[in-house]
């Protein structure tokens, strides 16, 4: 957590990582106590998904799962990338030749590395429950339409997902220990180690975070909300993706550059 004292009040920023392993021992009671101090809580974006969005995903899903007709991975990847991909295919008994690179990356991270298996409540879950019990008002940082998300995803050319695939291959090659190491670094407030984790790097380089259109929009939503929070009286607590806070020129850098005192773990 970082605390920012402003002329109007206090902003508490909680750096959240996705999918905290159950094997990661942390102290949610500290987060519950911080929530009880707040007058308002800001959580992640709310996705507004309509039945029409679901039908579009069903009927157009083939365009997301597979590469364009007649194209294979070797048409996009260089020799080194193909060698790594083929080694992973052999290792796991898979065939990724025709699969969309984003889907391949998700398969590597979720099924082969199992980063989202056996996970516990994350920071948002803890804060949401604590706020409900203490009757503290909560609000999403913003709302995104399912239609916009799907349009953005389907419009992305296959080559835009290659950095995501590369990072996912590196994380998978590193092995399952990186999942526990990332969780341990988070509980020990070692923010640079979390950010340097191959797993965190992979998650941060995959859709929607690295997409030029949608990723920058998500970041700006958070920047705007936290900027507004610094003018609010009392205590505002916001649970923010750690990468949005701690990345270069992220929220914490921007707050520091504004001359605001940022108290908490070293992030740079």
CORURMO-V910364 format. One record per residue. N is the residue number from 1. RES is the residue in one letter. PSI is psi in radians with two decimals (none if undefined). BURIAL is I if it has 9 or more other ideal C-beta (glycine too) atoms within 8 Angstrom, else O. Layout:
# CORURMO-V910364
((N | RES | PSI | BURIAL) (N | RES | PSI | BURIAL))
This chain:
# CORURMO-V910364
((1 | X | 2.51 | I) (2 | X | 2.48 | I) (3 | X | 2.26 | I) (4 | X | 2.00 | I) (5 | X | 2.17 | O) (6 | X | 3.06 | I) (7 | X | -0.37 | O) (8 | X | -0.59 | O) (9 | X | -2.52 | I) (10 | X | 2.43 | I) (11 | X | 2.20 | I) (12 | X | 2.14 | I) (13 | X | 2.19 | I) (14 | X | 2.08 | I) (15 | X | 1.96 | I) (16 | X | 2.42 | I) (17 | X | 2.60 | I) (18 | X | 2.48 | O) (19 | X | 1.22 | O) (20 | X | 2.15 | I) (21 | X | 2.56 | I) (22 | X | -0.49 | O) (23 | X | -0.20 | O) (24 | X | 2.00 | I) (25 | X | 2.10 | O) (26 | X | 3.07 | O) (27 | X | 1.44 | O) (28 | X | -0.36 | O) (29 | X | -0.50 | O) (30 | X | -0.67 | O) (31 | X | -0.67 | I) (32 | X | -0.72 | I) (33 | X | -0.71 | O) (34 | X | -0.66 | I) (35 | X | -0.70 | I) (36 | X | -0.39 | I) (37 | X | -0.28 | O) (38 | X | 2.64 | I) (39 | X | -0.35 | O) (40 | X | 2.68 | I) (41 | X | 2.38 | I) (42 | X | 2.22 | I) (43 | X | -2.94 | I) (44 | X | 3.12 | O) (45 | X | 2.59 | I) (46 | X | 2.16 | O) (47 | X | 2.13 | I) (48 | X | 1.79 | O) (49 | X | 2.23 | O) (50 | X | 2.86 | O) (51 | X | -0.61 | O) (52 | X | -0.63 | O) (53 | X | -0.69 | I) (54 | X | -0.77 | I) (55 | X | -0.67 | O) (56 | X | -0.70 | I) (57 | X | -0.72 | I) (58 | X | -0.83 | O) (59 | X | -0.46 | O) (60 | X | 0.09 | I) (61 | X | -0.52 | O) (62 | X | -0.57 | O) (63 | X | -0.32 | O) (64 | X | -0.62 | I) (65 | X | -0.65 | O) (66 | X | 2.75 | I) (67 | X | 2.82 | I) (68 | X | 2.62 | O) (69 | X | 2.31 | O) (70 | X | -0.02 | O) (71 | X | 2.61 | O) (72 | X | 2.96 | O) (73 | X | -0.68 | I) (74 | X | -0.32 | O) (75 | X | -0.31 | O) (76 | X | -0.52 | I) (77 | X | 2.60 | I) (78 | X | 3.10 | O) (79 | X | -0.70 | O) (80 | X | -0.74 | O) (81 | X | -0.72 | I) (82 | X | -0.67 | I) (83 | X | -0.74 | O) (84 | X | -0.75 | I) (85 | X | -0.75 | I) (86 | X | -0.60 | O) (87 | X | -0.69 | O) (88 | X | -0.63 | I) (89 | X | -0.81 | I) (90 | X | -0.72 | O) (91 | X | -0.70 | O) (92 | X | 0.05 | O) (93 | X | 0.69 | O) (94 | X | 2.87 | O) (95 | X | 1.86 | O) (96 | X | 0.14 | I) (97 | X | -0.70 | O) (98 | X | -0.01 | O) (99 | X | 2.46 | I) (100 | X | 2.42 | I) (101 | X | -0.57 | I) (102 | X | -0.72 | I) (103 | X | -0.65 | I) (104 | X | -0.76 | I) (105 | X | -0.77 | I) (106 | X | -0.66 | I) (107 | X | -0.77 | I) (108 | X | -0.77 | I) (109 | X | -0.73 | I) (110 | X | -0.66 | I) (111 | X | -0.65 | O) (112 | X | -0.78 | I) (113 | X | -0.40 | I) (114 | X | 0.75 | I) (115 | X | -0.40 | I) (116 | X | 0.39 | O) (117 | X | 2.49 | O) (118 | X | 0.98 | O) (119 | X | 2.76 | I) (120 | X | -3.08 | O) (121 | X | 2.44 | O) (122 | X | -3.10 | I) (123 | X | -0.69 | I) (124 | X | -0.72 | I) (125 | X | -0.79 | O) (126 | X | -0.81 | I) (127 | X | -0.73 | I) (128 | X | -0.79 | I) (129 | X | -0.76 | I) (130 | X | -0.71 | I) (131 | X | -0.67 | I) (132 | X | -0.77 | O) (133 | X | -0.62 | O) (134 | X | 0.06 | O) (135 | X | 0.75 | O) (136 | X | 2.24 | I) (137 | X | 2.38 | O) (138 | X | 2.69 | I) (139 | X | 2.57 | O) (140 | X | 2.66 | I) (141 | X | -0.43 | I) (142 | X | 3.12 | O) (143 | X | 2.33 | O) (144 | X | 2.46 | I) (145 | X | 2.41 | O) (146 | X | -0.64 | I) (147 | X | -0.74 | I) (148 | X | -0.70 | I) (149 | X | -0.80 | I) (150 | X | -0.74 | I) (151 | X | -0.75 | O) (152 | X | -0.73 | I) (153 | X | -0.79 | I) (154 | X | -0.44 | I) (155 | X | -0.24 | O) (156 | X | 2.21 | I) (157 | X | 2.62 | O) (158 | X | -0.69 | I) (159 | X | -0.35 | O) (160 | X | -0.31 | O) (161 | X | 0.01 | I) (162 | X | -0.74 | I) (163 | X | -0.63 | I) (164 | X | -0.80 | I) (165 | X | -0.78 | I) (166 | X | -0.79 | I) (167 | X | -0.66 | I) (168 | X | -0.67 | I) (169 | X | -0.74 | I) (170 | X | -0.75 | I) (171 | X | -0.76 | I) (172 | X | -0.70 | I) (173 | X | -0.56 | O) (174 | X | -0.46 | O) (175 | X | 2.94 | O) (176 | X | -0.33 | O) (177 | X | -0.47 | O) (178 | X | -0.42 | I) (179 | X | -0.82 | I) (180 | X | -0.70 | I) (181 | X | -0.70 | I) (182 | X | -0.77 | I) (183 | X | -0.71 | I) (184 | X | -0.79 | I) (185 | X | -0.66 | I) (186 | X | -0.77 | I) (187 | X | -0.41 | I) (188 | X | 0.16 | O) (189 | X | 0.43 | O) (190 | X | 1.37 | I) (191 | X | -0.78 | I) (192 | X | -0.63 | I) (193 | X | -0.67 | I) (194 | X | -0.83 | I) (195 | X | -0.50 | I) (196 | X | -0.11 | O) (197 | X | 2.33 | I) (198 | X | -0.56 | I) (199 | X | -0.83 | I) (200 | X | -0.67 | I) (201 | X | -0.75 | I) (202 | X | -0.81 | I) (203 | X | -0.59 | I) (204 | X | -0.27 | I) (205 | X | 0.05 | I) (206 | X | 2.79 | I) (207 | X | 2.42 | I) (208 | X | 0.01 | I) (209 | X | -0.54 | I) (210 | X | -0.02 | I) (211 | X | 2.30 | I) (212 | X | -0.61 | O) (213 | X | -0.94 | O) (214 | X | -0.68 | I) (215 | X | -0.79 | I) (216 | X | -0.58 | O) (217 | X | -0.76 | I) (218 | X | -0.74 | I) (219 | X | -0.74 | I) (220 | X | -0.58 | O) (221 | X | -0.79 | I) (222 | X | -0.76 | I) (223 | X | -0.78 | I) (224 | X | -0.74 | O) (225 | X | -0.72 | I) (226 | X | -0.62 | I) (227 | X | -0.78 | O) (228 | X | -0.64 | O) (229 | X | -0.53 | I) (230 | X | -0.24 | I) (231 | X | -0.01 | O) (232 | X | 2.46 | I) (233 | X | 2.81 | O) (234 | X | -2.72 | I) (235 | X | 2.22 | I) (236 | X | 2.24 | I) (237 | X | 2.26 | I) (238 | X | 2.29 | I) (239 | X | 1.99 | I) (240 | X | 2.44 | I) (241 | X | 2.28 | I) (242 | X | -0.66 | I) (243 | X | -0.57 | I) (244 | X | -0.59 | I) (245 | X | -0.86 | I) (246 | X | -0.14 | I) (247 | X | 2.84 | I) (248 | X | 2.27 | O) (249 | X | 0.39 | O) (250 | X | -2.92 | I) (251 | X | -0.77 | I) (252 | X | -0.73 | I) (253 | X | -0.72 | I) (254 | X | -0.70 | I) (255 | X | -0.75 | I) (256 | X | -0.73 | I) (257 | X | -0.42 | O) (258 | X | -0.04 | O) (259 | X | 0.21 | O) (260 | X | 2.45 | I) (261 | X | 2.06 | O) (262 | X | 1.88 | I) (263 | X | 2.18 | O) (264 | X | -2.86 | O) (265 | X | 2.60 | O) (266 | X | 2.33 | O) (267 | X | -0.27 | I) (268 | X | none | O))
